[in-house]
Amino acid sequence: MLAHDLVRTLGTRRVLDGVSLTAAPGHRIGLIGENGVGKTTLLRLLAGADEPDGGTVVRPADLGFLHQEMPFDHAVTVAAVLDEALREARDDLAALDRLGRALAAGGTDQHELLREYGERLDSAERRDAWGADRRAEIVLAGLGLAAIPHDRTLGSLSGGQRSRLALAALLVRRPAALLLDEPTNHLDDAAAVFLEGHLRELPGVVVLASHDRAFLDAVCTDLIDLDPTLSGPTRYGGNYTDYLAAKHAERERWQRRFVQEQEELAELRHAVAVTAHQVAPGRPRRDNEKMGYDYKGGRVQSQVSRRVRNAARRLEELARDQVRKPPEPLRFRVTVFAATATGADTLVSLRDVRVPGRLALDRLDLAATDRLLVTGANGAGKSTLLAVLAGRLAADGRMRGRERLTVGLLAQDTVFHRPDRTALETYALALGAERAESVPLRSLGLIEPRDLGKRVGELSVGQRRRLALALLVADPPELLLLDEPTNHLSPLLCDELEAALGPGPGAIVVASHDRWLRSRWTGRELRLPRG
């Protein structure tokens, strides 16, 4: 698969500008970056679902694309979807059987029959056609679909089940090139691990877009970072761990270059203003040199003028081409409340807390510097527990919190009551002018500068969630509650958020399905059983 110099404009915004990609069989390429940088757009161009405004795509005829929605009517049955996925493999086997009989019967066109038989045999081997029916059973079981009757219609399935069935159909079909958009959405841990192993065994091309760092680490041979840079999208060899190492080294080089350039700029400004006007570097004229100075004046003045011109020219070039300061990683700012709390202080105690049908918790104590990870299957009550701790949901049982305890919740669904206000106005009004000035929104790296003046109602779901996170980062509470905090964040920003949770102030409770976050968690863990 080959894409060259792709350009795509949506509305007035150029989403892709000169993007190129080469993928050979055996390559599994991950597309990463913030929401809106063009991951889905690039996949649609590679698949032929959209046409580029510029550039070219060369793709194999046998290509599979995981759409956001299944390309089937809701009245279609599971059996019909699987039959379509198996159709090409069955056609290959039927053709081989037919051609084999024709060759055995003899005839005048043996050369053409052998050529066609060879082509079909290659296709059947690539698709592993002889094991296709068995593969369908394995894939359905691996993705948690084995118990669904094949006579069920798509309309009777949940959205998650339909998404997993669409993925299963592609894996069963086994095309030469596979394009996947967020394939681990709606997958539990076991299904995600199954998918990772299956993709690693495929001989063809895989190009995928994902925020799932554990998935990127387990599957990818290359990563393409689509976040805007001066040099455009950058390709990194290796998996997500290799990408992190490369980005870390890249940032260190950036920081060193920035520091060196700032030092040189300071020296050049001093040279233009002072040093270049001295007779010798670092030494003004002495009194006993003044008699001879007029004699040598022409030569000295020429040297001074040359030094001034050279320094001024270099200063102008460096000031124009200097790199910008590397953005600071996300950090939680310590507040007065957090500074006065000690690890022994208890912020919240829960006893025999019940929300009928949603949560059953016998006991929970949160200390002032706790780090608690809440895990469990969907429906176990993770979001419910955070809503109870935040005081947004009433519950039976006993809950005691420290007097004047400040609590902040980052919910999965972010709602701002004044969508007509801009992101900057919302930020300033929520924090107050003094705090908003001391911690500028643009300094947090959560909202693009071009989006600061947008009305909140015009922001994407991910942008609104990052704005809500910015309010918590700028003025952290004593008890910080984060519900799936890595949703809608780029992988790199997720890493920075997790690093910020460690030394952050106050107590932090995180509910998350994120396998990467959970595998690296160093605090306490509370696993809620499914009710």
N, C-alpha and C positions, 0 to 999 in steps of 0.2 A: 504494500500500500504506500502511495506517495502523494503528498499534498505539497504544493509549491506556491508560496507568496499569496496566501489566502487573505482576502479582504471581505468583510461583511459589515454592513451598516444597518442598524435597526432604528427606524425613526431618524433622529438627528445625531445619534451616537454611533461612532465607529467602534464596534465591539471587537473585531479582529482586524489587525492591520499588518499584513505581510507575514503571516504565520506559515511556517513550513514544517513538514513532518515526514519522516521516513520510517517505515516499520516492516521488518523482514520476518518471515516465519520464525516462531520461537520467542519473539519479542513481546513483552507484556508492558505496555506503556501506560502510566498513570498521569492523568491531567489534574493538576491541583491549582488552587488559588481561591481568592474570595468569590463569594456569590456575585455574579454579574460580569466576571472577567471574560466569559465566552466559552466555558467548558462544554455546556450543552450545545451551544451554537456550533462549535467545532465538530462535535460528534455528528450533528445533523448534516453538516457539509460533507464529512467523510462518508456518511451513509447514503448520500444522495437525496435525503429528505428535504433539503434546501439547496439552493444554488448560490454560489458565492458571487459577490459583486466584482471580484477580481481574483485571478489565480486559477489554478487547475488542480484536479484530484484524479488520480489513477487508482482504481479500486478493483479487487477481484470480483468476478461475477457472483461467486458464492459468498455472500456476506450476510451476517445477522446483526440486527440492531435492537437493543432492549429499549423500547419506547417507554415513556412515562405511563401511557395507557395501552392496554392490549389492543391489537388491530383486529378484534373479533367482536361480533354482536353479542349482547348479553344473553341472547337466547341460545347461543352455541353451547354445546356440552363440553365437559372436560375431555371425554373420549374423542371428540372431533378435533380438539386442539392437539392432542397427542398423535392422532392419525396424521394430521398435517405435518407435525414435527418429524414423524417417521417416514413420510411419503418418499422422500428422495432416497433414503437408504433402501427401502423396499423396492423402489423402481430400479435401483442399481442391481439388486439381487435378482429381480425378475428378468432384467435385460441380460445379465450374465448367464442365466439358465437358458434363455432363448437362444443367445448367440452360441453357447456351448453345444446345444443340440444341432444348430445349423452347421457348425464346424464339423461335428461328428458325422453328419449326413453327407459331407463332401459337397462338391459343386464347383462352379467356375469362378466364383468371386471370393476365394479364400483369403486373398490379401486384404480386401476391404473388411471382411469379417474379423480378421485378426487385429486390424487397426482399431476397429470399434470395440472389440473385446478388451484390448489393452487399455483404452481410455476408460471404459466402464470399471475395469479392475482397479485402476489407479483411484478412481472416484470412490469405489466401495472400500478400499483399504484406508483412504484418508478419513472417511466417515466411520470406519469400523462398523460397516453395515451388518456384519454377521452377529455383532453383539448389541445391536441397536435396541432391541426389545428388552433385553436384560438391563441395558444402560438406563432405559426409561424407568424401570422399577427402582434402580439404585438412586437415580436423581430425585424421583418423587419422594422416596424415603428420606434422603439426605436433606431435602428442603422442607420436610415436615408436612408433606402432602399425601402420604401413603394412605391415610385413613379416609380421604375424601372419595366418595363413590363417583365412578366415571360418568354416571348418567346425570350428575348435577350440572345445572346450567351456570354460566359465568355470573349471571345476575344474582344467583343465590349465594355466591361467595362473598366474603369480606374483601375490602380493598387490598389488604395485605396478602390474602390468599391468591387473588388475581395476579398481583405483582410477582409472587413466587412461582405461579404457574407459567407466566410469560417467560421468566428466567429459565424454568425447567425445560420449556419447549425449545429454547435456543441451545441449551446444553445437550439435549437429546439429539437435536439436529446436527450439531457439531460442524458449523460452517468454517470455511477457510479463514475468514476474518470475523472477529466478534467485537462489537462496539457496545459498551455497557455504561449506562448513566445511573450512578448511585446504586449499584447492584445489591449492596448490603442493607438498604432500607427494607424494613419489614422482616429482617432475618434475626433469629435469636443466635446465641453464641454458637450452638452446635451447627446450625445451618450455615453460618458464616465460615466456620472452619471447614465444613464440607466443600463449600464453594471455592475456598482458597486452594484446597488440594486438587479439585477438579480442574481449575484453570491452569495450575502449574503443569498438569499432564497434557494439556492441549498442544498439538504440534504447530498450530497456525498462529495468526496475529491476534493479539488482544489489545484493544485501546479502551481505557475506562476512565471515567471521572468519578472521584470519590472524596469524601471528607473523612473516611474511616481510616485512621492512621495505622491501626493494627492490620487491616486488610491490605493497605498499600505496602506495608513492610513485608507481609507474607507472600505477596503475589508478584510485585513489579520488578522488572529488570531495568527499567528506566522511568524517570519522572520528568514531566515538562511543567515548569512553574509558569503559569500564564499571568501572574500578577505583574502589572506594568513596571518596567524598568527602562533605563536609558538604552540598553542594548536589546530590548524586546524580550519575548519569551525565552527561557533558558532551559536546556535539557541537561539532566543530571543522570549519570550512569548509576545503577544500583537501586536498592530499595529505599524505604523511608528513613531507615537508620543512616544509610550512606548519605542521603540528601541532607539530613540534619547536620552531619559532620561537615559536609561541604558548605552549607549555609553558615555554620559557626565560623569556619575558617574565612569565608567570604566577608562576614561582618567584621572580623578582626582586621582583615586587610583594609576594609573600608575605614574603620576607625583609625588605623595607623596612618593611612593616607590623609584623612581629614586633619589629624593633629599635625602631621608634617607640613601640610599646605598652610595651615593657620600660622604655624611658626615662621614659615618662609614669608608669608604675607606681612607679618609683623616686622620681620627683618627688612623687607623691601621698603615698607612705608618709612621705617627709620632711615634707611639708606637714602631714599629720595629726599627726605626732609633734612637730614643732618650729615650722615657719613659721606655721601657722594660729594659734598661741598668742601670736605677737608682735603688738605694737600696730600696727606698720607692716611690710609685707612686707620681710623681710631685715634689720629693725632692731629690737633689743630696746630697752626704755625706758631713757632716760638718767636720772641722779640728779636733775637739775633739773626733770624732768617729774613727779616723784612727788607733789609737792604738789597739782598740778592733776589728778592721775590719779583721786583719789577723787571729785572733782567730776564728772569725765566718765566715771566708772567704769561706770555703767549702759550708756552708749552703746558704750563700748569692749568691754565684755563681750559685748554683743549682736553686735557685728561679729565678735569672735573666735568666738563660738558658731556664727554663720552660716558663717564660713569653714571651721570644723572640720566642720560638717554637710555642706557642699557637697563638700569634699575627700573625706570618708569615703564619701559616696554615690557619687561618681565612681570611687573606688578599688574599692568593692564591685562596681559594674557592670563595670568593666574587668577585674577579677580573674576575674569569672564568665565574661565573653564573649571573653577574649583568645584570639588564635589560638595554636596550638601551634607550637613551633619547627620549621621545615622540616627534614625528614630529611636527614642528610648523604649525599652520593653515595657509592657504593662506592669504597673506596680500599684499596690494598695497603700494609701497614705495613712499613717498612724494618727488616730484621733485622741483627744483627751480621755475619752472613756476607755479606750483600749490600753492607753498608757498607764492608767491607774488600776486596771484589773490585774489579778494574779491568777496563776494556774489553779490554785486551790478554790477560788471562788466558783460557786454554782450559779449559773445564769438561769437555767430552766430545769424543772423536774416534772416528769409526767408519770402518772400511775393509773393503770387500768383504763387507758384511753380507748374509746370505741367510737367509730363512725359506721353505723350499720351498713353492711355490704361493701365497705371500702377500706376499713382499717381496724385492726385489733392489736394493741400494743400494751403489754403489761407494765413495762418500766423503761424509762429513759432519763438519764441525768446528763446535762451538758455543762462542762466546766468552761471557765472564761477563755481558755486558750485551746479548746478542743478542735480537732479536725475529724469530722465524722463523715464517712461515705455510706450512703443508704442505697442498697441494691435490692434486687428482686425482680420477678417476672412482671410482665404487664398485668395490671390489675391488683398487684400486691399492696398498693397504697403509698407508694413513694411520694407522689405529688400531694396526696391527701395529708400525709404527715407534715410536709413542709407548709402547707396551707394552715394546718392546726397550729404549728409553731409560730407562724406569722400572725396569728389572730384573725385570719380571714375566714376560718371555717369553725363552726361550733362543734364540740365533741362531748360525749359523755365521759365521765371520769374526772380525775384531778390533774390540774396543770398549774404550777406555781412558777412565776418568773421574778427576777430581781426587780426592785422598784426602779421605775423610769428606764427600764431596759429599752435600748434602741434596736430595732429589728428591720432588716431589709430583705426583700424577696425578689429574686429574678425568676419570674414565672415563665412557663413555656409559651404562653400566649400573652404578648405585650400589648397593652392598650394605653394610649394617651388620650386624655379627655378633651384636649384642645388640638385636634389635627390640623387646624388652620395656622398654628404657630410653627415657626421654623425650628430646626434642630437646635440652633444656637439660642433662640429665645426660650425654648423649652428647658434647655440646660441651665441658663442663667436664672430663670424664674424659679426653678426647682431648688437650686443650690443657694441662691442669693448672690448678689453682685460680688461680694468680697471673695467668697469661695470660688466662684466661677472664674474670677480674674486670677486667683492664685493657682488654680489648676485648669488652664484653658482646655476646652474640649478638643481642639486640634492637637494638643500635646499628647493625648492618650492613644492616638493611632487607631481608634475604633471607627471613626467616620471619615470618609474621604473629604479633603478640603472642598471639592466641588459640590458636595452634598450638604455642607453646613448650612447653606441658605435655603435649602428645600423645606417645604412644609412637611410636617411629620406625616400627614396623611398621604403624601406622595412617596414616602420612603418604602422600601421593600420590607417584608417581614423580618429578614435578617438585619437590615439597617436599624429598624425600630428596636430590635432586641439588643443590638450593640449600644444604642443610645441609652437604653435602660441600664445596661451594664456600666456604661460610663458614669452615670449618676451614682452608682454604688461604689465604683472605684474612686471617684473624686471625694466622696465623703462617706467612708465605710461605717456601718453600724457596729454595735457590740456583737450582734448575732447576725451573721450573713448566711442567707439560705439561697442556694443555687440549684434550680431545677433544670437538668440537662444543659449545663452551661456551655458545652462545646457545640451545640446545635447552631448552625448558621455562621460558624466561624471558620476561617481558613485553618488548615492544619498547623501552620506556623504560629498563628495567633492563639490557637488552643494550647500549644506548648508554652507560650509566654504566660497565658492565664494560669496554667497549672503551676508554673514556677512561682508566680505571684501568690498562689494560695499558701505556699509553705511558710514564708516569713510574714504573711499578712497579719493584721491586728485582729483581736477579738476571736470569737468562735466561728467556725465555718462548717456548715452542713451542706453536703453535695449529694444530690440524687442523680445517678447517671447510668446509662447503658454502655457508655463508651469503653470499649475493651482496653484501649491504650491507656486511658486515665486509670481504670480500675487495676490494671496490672502493675502500675507504678505508684499506687497509693501507699503512703507510709503511716497514715493515721489509723484511727479506729474504723471498724466497719460494722454496720447493722444490716443484716439481710432479713427482709420481710418475707414471710411465707405467703403464698397465694391463699387468700381467704376462702 
